[in-house]
């Protein structure tokens, strides 16, 4: 069983920045692709924000438009999401995901962007 613990969410004004972190409780972290998803208020479906392969190749949702950066530190079992130029539309709960033989999700961290 893998546990994922997110942190770094909070309240920020439009144009501001936040850095999310996710720590995974597995010694095999370096072998897994990692993802950040988000779920907007009143929406049931989570959307992909960013992913990073085990060898460090990133990919992003179209809406990111160069504002976010995903990175990983295998020595610390950590994946981060640096979010800049935040917009009110980025308000959501952000989740970390690890896909191994099973699918693991963190508990989520709230990001609120508002004047």
N, C-alpha and C positions, 0 to 999 in steps of 0.2 A: 504494500500500500504506500503510495507516494502522497505526501502532503505538500501543498503549494500555499505559501503565505504571501499575500500582496501587501504593499504599503505605499504611501506617498500620495494618496488622493487628498482632495481638499477643495476649498473654495478659492476661485481666482477670477479676476476681472478679464474681460475680453482683451486679447493681445498678450496675456500673461503666459507663464510657463509652469509646468509641473513635471516631476520625474517620478515615475512609478517603478517599483522594484518587486520582484517575485523570487522568493527563495524556495528551492525544491529540496525535499528530504530524500535524496537518492544518491548513491555513490556512482550511478551510471549516467548522471546528468549530461555528460559530454556527448553521449551517443544519441540523444533525443533532439528532435526538432521542437522548438518552443513557440508559443503563440500568445498574442494579446487579442482579446475580443472585447466587445462592449455591448451593453444592452441599454437602449434608451428607455426613459420612463414611458409606461403604457405600451411598450412593444414587447412581444413575447420572444422574438427571434434575436439571437445575438449575431453581431456582424464582426467579421474579421478586421482587425485594425492593422496588425503586423505579425509577421512570422520570421523566424530565423532558423536556418538549418543547423545541423550538428557541426558543420564545418564553417559556419559563420556567414552564410549568404542570406541577406534580408529580402523580404518582399512586403509590400504595403497595400492597403486598400486604396482604391482610386481617390477617395475623399481626403486622404492624408496630404497629398499635393506638396510633399517636401517639408512638411511642418514637424513630423515626428521622426525619431530615430530609435530603432531597436538595437540592442547590443546584448552580449552575453559574456559572463565571466565564469568559465568552467571551474576555475579554482575555488570559487565561492558558491557554486551551484546557483547562480543568480542570472536572471534576465531582466533587463531594464527597458523602459520606454520613456525617452525624453520627448516631451510634448511642448512645442513652442507655438506662438501665434494662435492660442486657443480661442475658440469661438463658442458662442452659446450653444450651437448645435453639437458641440463635443460633450455636452453634459450627459453623463451616463454612468452606469456602474461598469468598471473595467475589470476583466477577468483574465487570469493567467491560465494557460492550458498546456498540458504535456500529454502527448500521445505515445504510449508504449503498447504493450499487449492490451492494456486497458486505457481508458480515457480518464484523465484526471484534471480537475478544475480547482482553482482556489475559491475562496469565499467572496471575493470581489472587493473593490475599493471604489468609493464614490468620488466622482469628479463633477464639480459644479462650476460652470462658467457663467457669470452674471455680472451686470454693471453694479 
